[in-house]
Amino acid sequence: MKKLLLLFAVALFVVSCQQETPQGAGTNTKIINLTASPSDWVENLDANKLNRYYSCHFSMPEINSTVFNDGSVTGYIMIDNAQQPLPSVRHFQNTAGALWTQTIDFDYVVGGVNVYVTNSDFAVDPPGAMNFRMVLMW
């Protein structure tokens, strides 16, 4: 029991002596608000003309190689003055009883962000205007 207590005391001492960086030190953030208008969405199909989804590209020079390699980008869709983290998955039903799911997700590259909207029924249904918020951290 004494050995266990001694081991615990040594471990506590080692942990307490480690120097920690204050929270937030060395962290940079930038918030960018984006709007996709209905005309910005591009319809995409696979080689067999199936699996329809829509995409919108935003040029973002703020995503440089440092952000891409050593940081992160978190995306949100703005819905009714609330932020919904991406990916966002919502389920819908129309008055005729048809059911589908809409998935909104994104990816990023150096210099830009691509946002995708996919409906589970793959119907021809281009998205309307959507507002997004991208949070860059590095």
C-alpha positions, -999 to 999 in steps of 0.1 A, spaced: 0 0 0 29 23 8 45 17 -26 12 25 -43 8 57 -23 45 66 -32 39 59 -69 7 81 -68 26 109 -52 55 107 -77 30 107 -106 12 137 -92 44 156 -87 55 148 -123 22 160 -137 21 191 -117 56 201 -128 48 199 -165 46 233 -180 13 240 -198 5 265 -224 -22 289 -213 -55 281 -230 -58 301 -263 -21 309 -265 -9 306 -300 -44 299 -315 -57 321 -343 -93 321 -355 -112 337 -383 -149 335 -389 -162 339 -425 -199 341 -433 -209 329 -468 -241 330 -488 -251 307 -516 -278 321 -539 -300 297 -559 -280 303 -590 -247 294 -573 -257 257 -570 -243 233 -596 -260 200 -604 -237 170 -604 -243 134 -616 -221 104 -618 -210 88 -651 -243 69 -653 -263 101 -649 -274 89 -614 -267 99 -578 -276 136 -581 -262 162 -557 -256 199 -558 -224 217 -550 -213 253 -545 -177 265 -545 -165 294 -524 -131 309 -530 -114 314 -496 -78 326 -498 -79 326 -460 -75 288 -462 -37 288 -468 -13 259 -464 -9 266 -427 -46 264 -420 -49 233 -443 -19 214 -428 -18 226 -392 -53 239 -385 -89 231 -390 -121 244 -406 -154 239 -390 -186 246 -410 -221 256 -399 -253 262 -418 -274 291 -404 -311 280 -399 -335 304 -383 -308 324 -366 -292 292 -352 -259 275 -362 -262 239 -371 -228 221 -374 -221 204 -407 -228 178 -417 -265 186 -412 -290 158 -418 -327 166 -419 -357 144 -426 -387 157 -446 -422 146 -456 -444 165 -481 -482 166 -481 -483 136 -505 -465 115 -479 -432 113 -498 -402 110 -474 -366 120 -480 -335 131 -462 -313 161 -470 -277 160 -462 -255 192 -463 -218 187 -459 -185 203 -470 -149 198 -477 -121 223 -481 -88 227 -500 -62 253 -500 -80 284 -512 -116 272 -511 -146 255 -496 -171 232 -514 -205 228 -499 -227 198 -510 -265 192 -507 -277 157 -514 -313 146 -512 -318 109 -505 -344 105 -533 -320 122 -558 -348 143 -572 -342 173 -593 -346 199 -565 -319 226 -566 -312 242 -532 -323 278 -526 -304 305 -508 -283 292 -479 -261 309 -454 -230 293 -440 -204 301 -414 -168 288 -416 -146 289 -386 -109 287 -393 -84 278 -365 -47 275 -367 
